[in-house]
Amino acid sequence: MTENNKNQPRAWIYARVPDNLPETQASFNACCQQAARDGCCIAGGGMDLTCTHTIRCGYRDMLQQIKAGNVDRVYICRMREIGGNEHQLFGFFKCVMDHGVMVRTLEYSLPARLQQYELGEKIENYAAKHNRPMPWVV
């Protein structure tokens, strides 16, 4: 990292639209553009095309970078790119909260969207119990 971007948030870009490479690439590019507009330095990124949670290499790489402390923000278009069920999503949000990483979605306001589901309450309870900030960029 150069001297010029030491103070910029380090962003990880993640995109997944199962079985649709053009849409996955478009999602990835849109997230890169938003991260740049937000003044982030893009630290890396990954794309997956599979629905199968266990073989998503891009997702695993992202988690490794988060846990290693190499990421300050994660950019995704929508939560569905992270996982299709509440258990997967909650695991992801616990991980980012535990490592001080913020999440930005492009297609909707993450706090507003999560309030529509039980997941929002679970995240709020976890944050309160473990004294963590809410994990989203607003």
Backbone as JSON Lines, residues from 0, in Angstrom:
{"i":0,"aa":"M","n":[0.84,-1.17,0.0],"ca":[0.0,0.0,0.0],"c":[0.89,1.24,0.0]}
{"i":1,"aa":"T","n":[0.59,2.17,-0.89],"ca":[1.4,3.37,-0.98],"c":[1.01,4.36,0.1]}
{"i":2,"aa":"E","n":[1.85,5.38,0.26],"ca":[1.59,6.41,1.25],"c":[0.26,7.12,0.97]}
{"i":3,"aa":"N","n":[-0.08,7.28,-0.32],"ca":[-1.3,7.99,-0.7],"c":[-2.57,7.28,-0.26]}
{"i":4,"aa":"N","n":[-2.55,5.95,-0.18],"ca":[-3.81,5.26,0.14],"c":[-3.8,4.57,1.5]}
{"i":5,"aa":"K","n":[-2.86,4.91,2.37],"ca":[-2.82,4.31,3.7],"c":[-4.07,4.64,4.52]}
{"i":6,"aa":"N","n":[-4.63,5.81,4.32],"ca":[-5.8,6.22,5.1],"c":[-7.12,5.85,4.43]}
{"i":7,"aa":"Q","n":[-7.06,5.3,3.24],"ca":[-8.28,4.89,2.56],"c":[-8.74,3.55,3.09]}
{"i":8,"aa":"P","n":[-10.05,3.36,3.23],"ca":[-10.55,2.03,3.6],"c":[-10.18,1.0,2.54]}
{"i":9,"aa":"R","n":[-9.8,-0.19,2.99],"ca":[-9.45,-1.28,2.07],"c":[-10.71,-2.09,1.78]}
{"i":10,"aa":"A","n":[-11.08,-2.13,0.52],"ca":[-12.34,-2.77,0.13],"c":[-12.09,-4.13,-0.52]}
{"i":11,"aa":"W","n":[-12.97,-5.07,-0.21],"ca":[-13.02,-6.37,-0.88],"c":[-14.32,-6.4,-1.66]}
{"i":12,"aa":"I","n":[-14.23,-6.76,-2.91],"ca":[-15.39,-6.81,-3.79],"c":[-15.78,-8.28,-3.95]}
{"i":13,"aa":"Y","n":[-17.07,-8.56,-3.78],"ca":[-17.53,-9.94,-3.96],"c":[-18.81,-9.94,-4.79]}
{"i":14,"aa":"A","n":[-18.85,-10.86,-5.75],"ca":[-20.02,-10.99,-6.61],"c":[-20.32,-12.46,-6.87]}
{"i":15,"aa":"R","n":[-21.62,-12.76,-6.89],"ca":[-22.06,-14.12,-7.22],"c":[-23.49,-14.06,-7.74]}
{"i":16,"aa":"V","n":[-23.62,-14.43,-8.99],"ca":[-24.94,-14.64,-9.58],"c":[-24.84,-16.03,-10.2]}
{"i":17,"aa":"P","n":[-25.38,-17.04,-9.53],"ca":[-25.18,-18.43,-9.96],"c":[-25.47,-18.66,-11.44]}
{"i":18,"aa":"D","n":[-24.52,-19.33,-12.07],"ca":[-24.62,-19.73,-13.47],"c":[-24.81,-18.58,-14.45]}
{"i":19,"aa":"N","n":[-24.35,-17.39,-14.09],"ca":[-24.52,-16.25,-14.97],"c":[-23.26,-15.36,-14.9]}
{"i":20,"aa":"L","n":[-22.28,-15.7,-15.75],"ca":[-21.02,-14.96,-15.73],"c":[-21.19,-13.48,-16.1]}
{"i":21,"aa":"P","n":[-21.96,-13.13,-17.14],"ca":[-22.09,-11.7,-17.45],"c":[-22.69,-10.88,-16.29]}
{"i":22,"aa":"E","n":[-23.71,-11.4,-15.63],"ca":[-24.28,-10.66,-14.5],"c":[-23.35,-10.63,-13.3]}
{"i":23,"aa":"T","n":[-22.61,-11.7,-13.09],"ca":[-21.63,-11.72,-11.99],"c":[-20.56,-10.66,-12.25]}
{"i":24,"aa":"Q","n":[-20.06,-10.59,-13.47],"ca":[-19.05,-9.59,-13.81],"c":[-19.61,-8.17,-13.7]}
{"i":25,"aa":"A","n":[-20.86,-7.97,-14.13],"ca":[-21.48,-6.65,-14.03],"c":[-21.63,-6.25,-12.57]}
{"i":26,"aa":"S","n":[-22.02,-7.19,-11.72],"ca":[-22.14,-6.94,-10.28],"c":[-20.78,-6.56,-9.7]}
{"i":27,"aa":"F","n":[-19.76,-7.32,-10.05],"ca":[-18.4,-7.06,-9.57],"c":[-17.95,-5.66,-9.99]}
{"i":28,"aa":"N","n":[-18.16,-5.33,-11.26],"ca":[-17.74,-4.01,-11.77],"c":[-18.49,-2.87,-11.09]}
{"i":29,"aa":"A","n":[-19.79,-3.05,-10.87],"ca":[-20.57,-2.01,-10.19],"c":[-20.05,-1.79,-8.77]}
{"i":30,"aa":"C","n":[-19.7,-2.87,-8.09],"ca":[-19.15,-2.74,-6.73],"c":[-17.79,-2.05,-6.75]}
{"i":31,"aa":"C","n":[-16.96,-2.36,-7.73],"ca":[-15.65,-1.69,-7.86],"c":[-15.84,-0.19,-8.05]}
{"i":32,"aa":"Q","n":[-16.77,0.17,-8.91],"ca":[-17.03,1.59,-9.17],"c":[-17.52,2.3,-7.92]}
{"i":33,"aa":"Q","n":[-18.42,1.65,-7.16],"ca":[-18.93,2.28,-5.94],"c":[-17.83,2.41,-4.9]}
{"i":34,"aa":"A","n":[-17.0,1.4,-4.75],"ca":[-15.89,1.47,-3.79],"c":[-14.96,2.62,-4.14]}
{"i":35,"aa":"A","n":[-14.68,2.79,-5.42],"ca":[-13.83,3.91,-5.85],"c":[-14.5,5.25,-5.55]}
{"i":36,"aa":"R","n":[-15.8,5.37,-5.81],"ca":[-16.53,6.61,-5.49],"c":[-16.52,6.89,-3.99]}
{"i":37,"aa":"D","n":[-16.51,5.83,-3.19],"ca":[-16.48,5.98,-1.73],"c":[-15.08,6.25,-1.2]}
{"i":38,"aa":"G","n":[-14.09,6.32,-2.09],"ca":[-12.74,6.64,-1.67],"c":[-11.96,5.46,-1.12]}
{"i":39,"aa":"C","n":[-12.36,4.26,-1.48],"ca":[-11.68,3.06,-1.0],"c":[-10.53,2.65,-1.92]}
{"i":40,"aa":"C","n":[-9.59,1.98,-1.33],"ca":[-8.53,1.29,-2.06],"c":[-8.99,-0.16,-2.19]}
{"i":41,"aa":"I","n":[-9.08,-0.66,-3.41],"ca":[-9.56,-2.03,-3.57],"c":[-8.43,-3.0,-3.25]}
{"i":42,"aa":"A","n":[-8.63,-3.73,-2.16],"ca":[-7.62,-4.67,-1.66],"c":[-7.7,-6.02,-2.37]}
{"i":43,"aa":"G","n":[-8.84,-6.32,-2.98],"ca":[-9.01,-7.59,-3.68],"c":[-10.47,-7.87,-3.93]}
{"i":44,"aa":"G","n":[-10.7,-9.01,-4.49],"ca":[-12.08,-9.37,-4.77],"c":[-12.18,-10.79,-5.28]}
{"i":45,"aa":"G","n":[-13.41,-11.25,-5.38],"ca":[-13.64,-12.6,-5.86],"c":[-15.04,-12.71,-6.45]}
{"i":46,"aa":"M","n":[-15.16,-13.68,-7.35],"ca":[-16.45,-13.97,-7.97],"c":[-16.66,-15.48,-7.91]}
{"i":47,"aa":"D","n":[-17.91,-15.86,-7.71],"ca":[-18.29,-17.27,-7.75],"c":[-19.51,-17.4,-8.66]}
{"i":48,"aa":"L","n":[-19.61,-18.56,-9.31],"ca":[-20.75,-18.83,-10.19],"c":[-21.62,-19.96,-9.69]}
{"i":49,"aa":"T","n":[-21.24,-20.58,-8.6],"ca":[-21.95,-21.75,-8.11],"c":[-22.9,-21.4,-6.98]}
{"i":50,"aa":"C","n":[-23.93,-22.2,-6.83],"ca":[-24.86,-22.06,-5.7],"c":[-24.34,-22.77,-4.47]}
{"i":51,"aa":"T","n":[-23.49,-23.76,-4.66],"ca":[-23.02,-24.61,-3.57],"c":[-22.1,-23.82,-2.64]}
{"i":52,"aa":"H","n":[-22.54,-23.64,-1.41],"ca":[-21.82,-22.82,-0.44],"c":[-20.42,-23.36,-0.15]}
{"i":53,"aa":"T","n":[-20.26,-24.66,-0.12],"ca":[-18.98,-25.26,0.3],"c":[-17.88,-25.14,-0.73]}
{"i":54,"aa":"I","n":[-18.19,-24.88,-2.0],"ca":[-17.12,-24.81,-3.01],"c":[-16.93,-23.41,-3.58]}
{"i":55,"aa":"R","n":[-17.38,-22.42,-2.88],"ca":[-17.25,-21.05,-3.35],"c":[-15.88,-20.48,-2.95]}
{"i":56,"aa":"C","n":[-14.92,-20.59,-3.85],"ca":[-13.55,-20.16,-3.57],"c":[-13.45,-18.66,-3.32]}
{"i":57,"aa":"G","n":[-14.17,-17.87,-4.09],"ca":[-14.14,-16.42,-3.91],"c":[-14.64,-16.01,-2.53]}
{"i":58,"aa":"Y","n":[-15.68,-16.67,-2.07],"ca":[-16.23,-16.4,-0.74],"c":[-15.23,-16.79,0.34]}
{"i":59,"aa":"R","n":[-14.63,-17.97,0.2],"ca":[-13.63,-18.41,1.18],"c":[-12.44,-17.46,1.22]}
{"i":60,"aa":"D","n":[-11.99,-17.01,0.05],"ca":[-10.88,-16.05,0.0],"c":[-11.24,-14.76,0.75]}
{"i":61,"aa":"M","n":[-12.48,-14.3,0.54],"ca":[-12.92,-13.08,1.21],"c":[-12.88,-13.27,2.73]}
{"i":62,"aa":"L","n":[-13.39,-14.37,3.23],"ca":[-13.38,-14.62,4.67],"c":[-11.96,-14.68,5.21]}
{"i":63,"aa":"Q","n":[-11.05,-15.29,4.46],"ca":[-9.65,-15.35,4.9],"c":[-9.05,-13.95,5.0]}
{"i":64,"aa":"Q","n":[-9.33,-13.11,4.03],"ca":[-8.8,-11.75,4.05],"c":[-9.4,-10.92,5.19]}
{"i":65,"aa":"I","n":[-10.69,-11.13,5.45],"ca":[-11.33,-10.44,6.58],"c":[-10.67,-10.87,7.88]}
{"i":66,"aa":"K","n":[-10.51,-12.17,8.08],"ca":[-9.94,-12.69,9.32],"c":[-8.48,-12.3,9.49]}
{"i":67,"aa":"A","n":[-7.77,-12.1,8.37],"ca":[-6.37,-11.69,8.43],"c":[-6.21,-10.19,8.69]}
{"i":68,"aa":"G","n":[-7.33,-9.46,8.69],"ca":[-7.27,-8.02,8.95],"c":[-6.89,-7.2,7.74]}
{"i":69,"aa":"N","n":[-7.06,-7.74,6.55],"ca":[-6.66,-7.05,5.32],"c":[-7.79,-6.28,4.65]}
{"i":70,"aa":"V","n":[-8.96,-6.25,5.27],"ca":[-10.15,-5.65,4.66],"c":[-10.86,-4.78,5.69]}
{"i":71,"aa":"D","n":[-11.31,-3.59,5.24],"ca":[-12.11,-2.71,6.09],"c":[-13.58,-2.7,5.68]}
{"i":72,"aa":"R","n":[-13.82,-2.93,4.39],"ca":[-15.18,-2.92,3.85],"c":[-15.36,-4.04,2.84]}
{"i":73,"aa":"V","n":[-16.59,-4.54,2.77],"ca":[-16.98,-5.52,1.76],"c":[-18.09,-4.89,0.93]}
{"i":74,"aa":"Y","n":[-17.95,-4.97,-0.37],"ca":[-18.97,-4.46,-1.29],"c":[-19.64,-5.62,-2.01]}
{"i":75,"aa":"I","n":[-20.96,-5.64,-1.94],"ca":[-21.77,-6.63,-2.65],"c":[-22.99,-5.89,-3.22]}
{"i":76,"aa":"C","n":[-23.62,-6.47,-4.22],"ca":[-24.84,-5.85,-4.75],"c":[-26.04,-6.14,-3.87]}
{"i":77,"aa":"R","n":[-26.16,-7.39,-3.42],"ca":[-27.31,-7.8,-2.61],"c":[-26.89,-8.93,-1.68]}
{"i":78,"aa":"M","n":[-27.62,-9.12,-0.6],"ca":[-27.28,-10.16,0.39],"c":[-27.3,-11.56,-0.21]}
{"i":79,"aa":"R","n":[-28.15,-11.81,-1.19],"ca":[-28.27,-13.12,-1.81],"c":[-26.91,-13.58,-2.37]}
{"i":80,"aa":"E","n":[-26.01,-12.63,-2.67],"ca":[-24.69,-13.0,-3.17],"c":[-23.86,-13.68,-2.08]}
{"i":81,"aa":"I","n":[-24.14,-13.36,-0.83],"ca":[-23.42,-13.97,0.29],"c":[-23.99,-15.34,0.6]}
{"i":82,"aa":"G","n":[-25.3,-15.45,0.67],"ca":[-25.9,-16.74,1.0],"c":[-27.4,-16.69,0.84]}
{"i":83,"aa":"G","n":[-27.97,-17.85,0.68],"ca":[-29.39,-17.94,0.44],"c":[-30.23,-18.23,1.66]}
{"i":84,"aa":"N","n":[-29.59,-18.43,2.8],"ca":[-30.4,-18.69,4.0],"c":[-29.88,-17.86,5.17]}
{"i":85,"aa":"E","n":[-30.72,-17.72,6.16],"ca":[-30.41,-16.87,7.31],"c":[-29.17,-17.34,8.07]}
{"i":86,"aa":"H","n":[-28.99,-18.65,8.17],"ca":[-27.83,-19.19,8.89],"c":[-26.52,-18.73,8.23]}
{"i":87,"aa":"Q","n":[-26.43,-18.85,6.91],"ca":[-25.23,-18.41,6.19],"c":[-25.01,-16.91,6.36]}
{"i":88,"aa":"L","n":[-26.08,-16.14,6.2],"ca":[-25.96,-14.69,6.31],"c":[-25.55,-14.26,7.72]}
{"i":89,"aa":"F","n":[-26.13,-14.88,8.72],"ca":[-25.77,-14.53,10.1],"c":[-24.31,-14.86,10.37]}
{"i":90,"aa":"G","n":[-23.83,-15.99,9.89],"ca":[-22.42,-16.34,10.05],"c":[-21.51,-15.3,9.42]}
{"i":91,"aa":"F","n":[-21.88,-14.83,8.24],"ca":[-21.1,-13.81,7.57],"c":[-21.09,-12.51,8.38]}
{"i":92,"aa":"F","n":[-22.26,-12.08,8.83],"ca":[-22.32,-10.83,9.59],"c":[-21.6,-10.93,10.93]}
{"i":93,"aa":"K","n":[-21.64,-12.08,11.59],"ca":[-20.86,-12.25,12.81],"c":[-19.38,-12.09,12.51]}
{"i":94,"aa":"C","n":[-18.92,-12.69,11.43],"ca":[-17.51,-12.61,11.05],"c":[-17.09,-11.16,10.81]}
{"i":95,"aa":"V","n":[-17.86,-10.43,10.02],"ca":[-17.45,-9.05,9.74],"c":[-17.51,-8.19,11.01]}
{"i":96,"aa":"M","n":[-18.51,-8.41,11.86],"ca":[-18.57,-7.64,13.11],"c":[-17.39,-7.95,14.01]}
{"i":97,"aa":"D","n":[-17.02,-9.22,14.09],"ca":[-15.9,-9.62,14.95],"c":[-14.58,-9.05,14.48]}
{"i":98,"aa":"H","n":[-14.5,-8.67,13.2],"ca":[-13.25,-8.16,12.65],"c":[-13.33,-6.68,12.26]}
{"i":99,"aa":"G","n":[-14.4,-6.02,12.67],"ca":[-14.52,-4.58,12.43],"c":[-14.7,-4.18,10.98]}
{"i":100,"aa":"V","n":[-15.27,-5.05,10.18],"ca":[-15.46,-4.8,8.75],"c":[-16.89,-4.32,8.5]}
{"i":101,"aa":"M","n":[-17.03,-3.35,7.62],"ca":[-18.33,-2.81,7.26],"c":[-18.75,-3.39,5.91]}
{"i":102,"aa":"V","n":[-20.06,-3.49,5.7],"ca":[-20.6,-4.06,4.47],"c":[-21.43,-2.99,3.76]}
{"i":103,"aa":"R","n":[-21.27,-2.91,2.45],"ca":[-22.07,-1.99,1.63],"c":[-22.77,-2.78,0.54]}
{"i":104,"aa":"T","n":[-24.07,-2.65,0.48],"ca":[-24.85,-3.25,-0.61],"c":[-25.24,-2.13,-1.57]}
{"i":105,"aa":"L","n":[-25.34,-2.47,-2.85],"ca":[-25.66,-1.45,-3.84],"c":[-27.14,-1.35,-4.15]}
{"i":106,"aa":"E","n":[-27.88,-2.44,-4.05],"ca":[-29.25,-2.44,-4.54],"c":[-30.28,-1.97,-3.53]}
{"i":107,"aa":"Y","n":[-29.91,-1.88,-2.26],"ca":[-30.83,-1.42,-1.23],"c":[-30.06,-1.06,0.01]}
{"i":108,"aa":"S","n":[-30.75,-0.38,0.92],"ca":[-30.16,-0.04,2.21],"c":[-30.14,-1.3,3.07]}
{"i":109,"aa":"L","n":[-28.99,-1.73,3.47],"ca":[-28.86,-2.95,4.26],"c":[-29.63,-2.86,5.59]}
{"i":110,"aa":"P","n":[-29.52,-1.78,6.36],"ca":[-30.29,-1.73,7.62],"c":[-31.8,-1.81,7.37]}
{"i":111,"aa":"A","n":[-32.29,-1.12,6.37],"ca":[-33.73,-1.15,6.09],"c":[-34.16,-2.54,5.64]}
{"i":112,"aa":"R","n":[-33.36,-3.17,4.82],"ca":[-33.71,-4.51,4.32],"c":[-33.7,-5.54,5.44]}
{"i":113,"aa":"L","n":[-32.7,-5.48,6.31],"ca":[-32.6,-6.46,7.39],"c":[-33.73,-6.32,8.41]}
{"i":114,"aa":"Q","n":[-34.28,-5.12,8.55],"ca":[-35.37,-4.94,9.49],"c":[-36.63,-5.68,9.06]}
{"i":115,"aa":"Q","n":[-36.69,-6.08,7.81],"ca":[-37.83,-6.83,7.3],"c":[-37.77,-8.3,7.71]}
{"i":116,"aa":"Y","n":[-36.64,-8.73,8.25],"ca":[-36.42,-10.14,8.56],"c":[-35.96,-10.3,10.0]}
{"i":117,"aa":"E","n":[-36.09,-11.49,10.51],"ca":[-35.6,-11.82,11.84],"c":[-34.09,-11.64,11.92]}
{"i":118,"aa":"L","n":[-33.42,-11.78,10.79],"ca":[-31.96,-11.65,10.75],"c":[-31.51,-10.29,11.28]}
{"i":119,"aa":"G","n":[-32.24,-9.23,10.98],"ca":[-31.87,-7.91,11.48],"c":[-31.82,-7.87,12.99]}
{"i":120,"aa":"E","n":[-32.81,-8.46,13.62],"ca":[-32.85,-8.5,15.09],"c":[-31.71,-9.35,15.64]}
{"i":121,"aa":"K","n":[-31.41,-10.47,14.99],"ca":[-30.3,-11.32,15.44],"c":[-28.98,-10.57,15.35]}
{"i":122,"aa":"I","n":[-28.78,-9.82,14.29],"ca":[-27.54,-9.05,14.14],"c":[-27.46,-7.96,15.21]}
{"i":123,"aa":"E","n":[-28.55,-7.26,15.44],"ca":[-28.57,-6.22,16.47],"c":[-28.28,-6.81,17.85]}
{"i":124,"aa":"N","n":[-28.89,-7.95,18.16],"ca":[-28.64,-8.6,19.46],"c":[-27.19,-9.03,19.6]}
{"i":125,"aa":"Y","n":[-26.62,-9.6,18.53],"ca":[-25.22,-10.03,18.57],"c":[-24.31,-8.82,18.79]}
{"i":126,"aa":"A","n":[-24.57,-7.74,18.06],"ca":[-23.76,-6.53,18.19],"c":[-23.82,-5.98,19.61]}
{"i":127,"aa":"A","n":[-25.02,-5.93,20.17],"ca":[-25.17,-5.42,21.53],"c":[-24.48,-6.32,22.55]}
{"i":128,"aa":"K","n":[-24.69,-7.62,22.42],"ca":[-24.12,-8.58,23.38],"c":[-22.59,-8.56,23.37]}
{"i":129,"aa":"H","n":[-22.0,-8.36,22.18],"ca":[-20.54,-8.42,22.04],"c":[-19.9,-7.05,21.87]}
{"i":130,"aa":"N","n":[-20.71,-6.0,22.1],"ca":[-20.22,-4.62,22.0],"c":[-19.54,-4.35,20.65]}
{"i":131,"aa":"R","n":[-20.26,-4.65,19.59],"ca":[-19.75,-4.45,18.23],"c":[-20.61,-3.38,17.54]}
{"i":132,"aa":"P","n":[-19.99,-2.59,16.65],"ca":[-20.8,-1.65,15.86],"c":[-21.61,-2.43,14.82]}
{"i":133,"aa":"M","n":[-22.69,-1.83,14.36],"ca":[-23.47,-2.44,13.31],"c":[-22.6,-2.51,12.05]}
{"i":134,"aa":"P","n":[-22.72,-3.57,11.28],"ca":[-21.75,-3.83,10.21],"c":[-22.1,-3.26,8.84]}
{"i":135,"aa":"W","n":[-22.62,-2.06,8.76],"ca":[-22.93,-1.58,7.43],"c":[-22.53,-0.13,7.23]}
{"i":136,"aa":"V","n":[-22.21,0.15,5.98],"ca":[-21.9,1.5,5.54],"c":[-23.23,2.11,5.1]}
{"i":137,"aa":"V","n":[-23.57,3.26,5.63],"ca":[-24.82,3.91,5.25],"c":[-24.56,5.15,4.43]}
